[in-house]
Amino acid sequence: MKSFLSFLLTLFFLPLNLSAQAQRNSSFERYIEQYKDVAVDQMHKYGIPASITLAQGLLESGGGNSELARKSNNHFGIKCGADWQGPYVTHFDDNRNERFRVYASPSQGFEDHSQFLLKPRYQRLFRLSILDYKGWARGLKACGYATSPTYADRLISIIELYQLNDLDEDPRAPKFIMPEYRDVPVQPVNLFHARVSNNNIPCVVARRGDTWESLARELKVSKKNLLKFNEAFEEMEIEEGSFVYLQKKATKGPDFMKGKWHKIQRGESMYSIAQKYGIRLSSLYKMNFKDADFEPVEDDLLRVR
């Protein structure tokens, strides 16, 4: 998906001697025509600029052409997270078998995107004018919606190229700070993670937007060690709700798994199982007589201790 998006985004940076019309992508224009009314309706309901909603949908779904958008009505790349109780699909993003939400319709996906932005971490965005699309774009990046350093600039480029900010001028839309947020104190975005323990190993529970660099800085652990402890590489995205260990993992799973088996759930990988139980990946392979090429199958059983 990302390579496809990269191809589409090159269309925004064609030589300046081409006309604005020539720079536009026809599939993006069709997407805007199809979903602009949905985005405006969400703006009236929640106070999120329609330009931001459409730009995020265009960027995350490649103009509605991504597999997640076509088959799962997920236009915003929203992963399941710990609170999602609905259907999901597994999809390769930064890692294999990552879980993404499935919606019954595109409009349900747009509604869930708005609800997602009502979470406390994005609260300060609602103190901005609905006409300040640049502030919203930069605020989304600052609040951790995406890890790409160019995310805000790419949203702004899309909005300006397709003049999506004109939709924010809808006469029914609120033009100023939403009243219910006007007097709400701004909460710090990067609240400290509480240290917990899993399998007697100190760790934290990851939140959306966490990166190895941000956690290393906050937790006073070198990024090199953090990657080593979690058997990860720098490009791996940290899954929301997963454990991030601050010491080397154990060679066996927790005591309560003694004499028990782990039943593999859909979308699980050997890595995610190792992280769940605080066990080294090599130990998990070894105690199950598997090699590194093994991929778990749903409903199979694994020993973790």
VOGU-3710 file (C-alpha; in Angstrom, 3 decimals, decimal comma):
1> mksflsfllt> 0,000/0,000/0,000  2,726/2,426/0,853  4,505/1,987/-2,475  1,242/2,702/-4,264  0,734/5,794/-2,155  4,262/6,944/-2,876  3,505/6,707/-6,591  0,354/8,750/-6,214  2,047/11,390/-4,116  4,619/12,056/-6,816
11> lfflplnlsa> 1,762/13,557/-8,774  1,744/16,485/-6,376  5,319/17,468/-7,197  5,391/17,614/-10,979  7,341/20,444/-12,664  5,894/23,886/-12,018  5,409/24,652/-15,705  2,495/22,201/-15,841  -0,971/23,564/-15,222  -2,722/22,880/-11,907
21> qaqrnssfer> -5,254/20,742/-13,743  -2,493/18,564/-15,208  -1,091/17,931/-11,736  -4,342/16,533/-10,436  -5,106/12,838/-10,254  -8,415/11,739/-11,744  -9,018/9,025/-9,139  -8,500/11,594/-6,384  -11,035/13,897/-8,043  -13,570/11,063/-8,279
31> yieqykdvav> -12,982/10,262/-4,614  -13,608/13,882/-3,622  -16,831/14,016/-5,634  -18,034/10,767/-4,096  -17,256/11,533/-0,442  -17,289/15,326/-0,079  -20,875/15,354/1,223  -20,018/12,696/3,812  -17,035/14,775/4,971  -19,160/17,928/5,198
41> dqmhkygipa> -21,808/16,062/7,202  -19,107/14,907/9,631  -17,915/18,512/9,903  -21,391/19,697/10,886  -21,729/16,900/13,411  -18,310/17,021/15,082  -16,525/20,217/14,037  -13,714/18,465/12,148  -12,820/20,349/8,928  -14,132/18,530/5,862
51> sitlaqglle> -10,846/19,339/4,139  -8,917/17,411/6,798  -11,234/14,393/6,666  -11,030/14,182/2,869  -7,260/14,772/2,753  -6,674/12,014/5,295  -8,967/9,662/3,395  -7,191/10,425/0,114  -3,743/9,999/1,601  -4,415/6,860/3,616
61> sgggnselar> -6,467/5,061/0,943  -4,690/6,242/-2,220  -7,883/7,849/-3,471  -10,010/4,875/-2,422  -7,829/2,378/-4,312  -6,185/0,634/-1,373  -7,221/-2,911/-0,503  -8,387/-1,766/2,930  -10,695/0,839/1,382  -12,045/-1,425/-1,367
71> ksnnhfgikc> -12,629/-4,566/0,698  -13,011/-3,311/4,272  -14,368/0,251/3,826  -11,426/1,412/5,946  -10,305/4,644/4,274  -8,180/5,919/7,155  -5,921/2,969/7,940  -7,323/2,681/11,461  -6,008/-0,368/13,300  -8,064/-2,338/15,774
81> gadwqgpyvt> -6,562/-1,201/19,077  -7,523/-2,681/22,437  -11,051/-1,194/22,449  -12,221/-2,473/19,046  -14,843/-5,233/19,305  -15,890/-5,385/15,650  -14,633/-7,412/12,666  -11,113/-7,012/11,377  -8,754/-8,117/8,645  -5,042/-8,756/8,784
91> hfddnrnerf> -2,932/-6,736/6,421  0,741/-6,081/5,824  1,675/-2,513/6,729  4,981/-2,090/8,534  4,654/-5,629/9,892  2,873/-8,788/8,861  -0,606/-9,644/10,088  -1,478/-6,261/11,542  -5,170/-5,966/12,403  -7,302/-3,296/10,764
101> rvyaspsqgf> -10,938/-2,427/11,388  -13,640/-3,534/8,951  -16,742/-1,399/8,392  -20,103/-2,244/6,852  -19,970/0,849/4,641  -17,674/3,795/3,841  -19,961/6,134/5,797  -19,525/3,953/8,898  -15,757/4,240/8,406  -15,980/8,038/8,158
111> edhsqfllkp> -18,073/8,137/11,330  -15,547/5,990/13,196  -12,727/8,261/12,014  -14,534/11,245/13,559  -15,115/9,320/16,782  -11,440/8,376/16,786  -10,443/12,068/16,712  -12,682/12,767/19,717  -10,251/10,859/21,928  -8,512/12,928/24,639
121> ryqrlfrlsi> -5,158/12,924/22,830  -6,681/15,026/19,995  -8,698/17,304/22,290  -6,568/20,374/21,709  -7,352/20,345/17,977  -10,921/21,388/18,724  -9,634/24,696/20,101  -8,623/25,624/16,549  -10,874/27,394/14,068  -12,533/25,028/11,656
131> ldykgwargl> -10,980/27,144/8,882  -7,430/26,537/10,119  -6,668/23,434/8,053  -2,919/23,976/8,408  -3,209/24,022/12,188  -5,290/20,838/12,116  -2,820/19,082/9,823  0,159/19,999/11,983  -1,785/19,224/15,137  -2,619/15,713/13,935
141> kacgyatspt> 1,076/15,056/13,410  1,994/16,558/16,810  -0,662/14,466/18,552  0,768/11,272/17,078  -1,754/10,327/14,380  1,136/9,464/12,041  4,855/8,969/12,461  5,938/10,280/9,064  7,744/13,637/9,482  6,110/14,884/6,256
151> yadrlisiie> 2,548/13,850/7,169  1,261/17,376/7,851  2,871/18,838/4,730  1,363/16,108/2,582  -2,126/16,781/3,960  -1,704/20,503/3,329  -0,480/19,852/-0,231  -3,550/17,726/-0,980  -5,923/20,307/0,495  -4,404/23,169/-1,469
161> lyqlndlded> -4,031/21,286/-4,762  -7,681/20,210/-4,752  -8,931/23,339/-2,933  -10,610/21,205/-0,298  -10,604/24,120/2,145  -13,492/25,586/0,134  -15,666/22,894/1,744  -14,828/24,291/5,178  -16,625/27,505/4,147  -19,984/25,720/4,125
171> prapkfimpe> -22,410/28,247/5,676  -23,782/25,685/8,119  -20,340/24,822/9,532  -19,068/26,348/12,807  -16,467/29,004/12,048  -14,946/29,308/15,490  -13,782/27,133/18,360  -16,398/24,591/19,337  -18,031/25,948/22,541  -17,692/22,705/24,507
181> yrdvpvqpvn> -13,908/22,820/23,981  -13,381/26,565/24,426  -12,694/26,475/28,160  -11,206/22,991/28,351  -7,563/23,113/29,480  -5,142/21,652/26,973  -3,783/18,335/28,148  -0,199/17,384/27,358  -0,106/15,052/24,361  2,746/12,824/25,472
191> lfharvsnnn> 1,671/11,702/28,936  4,226/9,452/30,618  3,731/5,728/30,222  3,149/3,807/33,445  5,712/1,064/33,990  4,173/-2,367/34,476  5,469/-5,934/34,557  4,764/-8,912/32,325  6,366/-12,303/32,988  8,350/-10,475/35,690
201> ipcvvarrgd> 9,933/-8,195/33,090  9,483/-4,406/33,363  7,637/-2,960/30,392  5,117/-0,355/29,246  1,937/-0,698/27,205  2,265/1,022/23,835  -0,070/3,797/22,731  -0,956/4,870/19,198  1,817/7,025/17,776  4,598/5,645/19,967
211> tweslarelk> 7,949/5,202/18,230  11,151/3,543/19,356  12,774/6,938/19,480  10,042/8,620/21,524  9,892/5,730/24,017  13,667/5,579/24,345  13,759/9,291/25,086  10,932/9,157/27,635  12,024/5,946/29,369  15,729/6,846/29,482
221> vskknllkfn> 16,717/3,689/27,610  18,900/3,795/24,525  17,013/3,069/21,321  19,568/0,392/20,506  18,803/-1,464/23,743  15,059/-0,962/23,385  15,170/-2,575/19,952  17,378/-5,363/21,285  15,116/-6,103/24,266  12,079/-6,282/21,965
231> eafeemeiee> 13,831/-8,157/19,142  12,736/-5,412/16,780  14,215/-3,305/14,021  13,911/0,454/13,729  11,358/0,437/10,901  8,891/-1,757/12,797  5,750/0,061/13,878  4,827/-0,447/17,527  1,362/-1,943/17,764  -1,013/-0,093/20,064
241> gsfvylqkka> -1,713/-2,108/23,226  1,387/-4,297/22,908  4,077/-4,680/25,567  7,382/-2,857/25,064  10,038/-4,431/27,284  12,745/-2,533/29,143  14,905/-5,575/29,804  15,726/-8,745/27,908  12,794/-11,134/27,693  12,737/-14,521/29,446
251> tkgpdfmkgk> 13,442/-17,962/27,997  10,095/-19,281/29,280  6,607/-17,889/29,519  4,833/-16,949/32,777  4,091/-19,494/35,504  0,345/-19,518/34,840  1,023/-21,075/31,413  2,737/-24,117/32,918  1,111/-27,235/31,452  -1,059/-25,111/29,167
261> whkiqrgesm> -1,013/-24,310/25,465  -1,510/-21,076/23,615  -4,232/-21,378/20,971  -3,267/-19,275/17,971  -5,745/-16,549/17,098  -6,321/-15,143/13,636  -3,673/-12,567/12,756  -1,154/-13,632/15,385  2,496/-14,107/14,493  5,316/-15,787/16,351
271> ysiaqkygir> 6,618/-12,306/17,150  3,316/-11,044/18,572  2,967/-14,215/20,681  6,507/-13,788/22,002  5,735/-10,189/22,935  2,459/-11,165/24,572  4,116/-13,607/26,957  7,477/-11,859/27,419  9,429/-14,704/25,903  12,384/-14,592/23,527
281> lsslykmnfk> 11,478/-15,399/19,962  14,293/-17,940/19,628  13,031/-19,759/22,735  9,486/-19,876/21,378  10,702/-21,480/18,153  12,956/-23,915/20,026  10,408/-25,237/22,527  7,964/-25,863/19,675  10,591/-27,517/17,430  10,039/-24,897/14,729
291> dadfepvedd> 12,465/-22,995/12,550  12,400/-19,336/11,581  10,345/-20,064/8,444  7,399/-21,348/10,448  4,211/-19,285/10,298  1,483/-20,043/12,859  -1,964/-21,123/11,681  -5,205/-20,177/13,409  -6,376/-22,688/16,065  -3,013/-24,472/16,219
301> llrvr> -1,416/-24,859/19,656  1,943/-23,583/20,852  3,893/-24,113/24,020  5,078/-20,921/25,667  6,518/-22,566/28,788
//
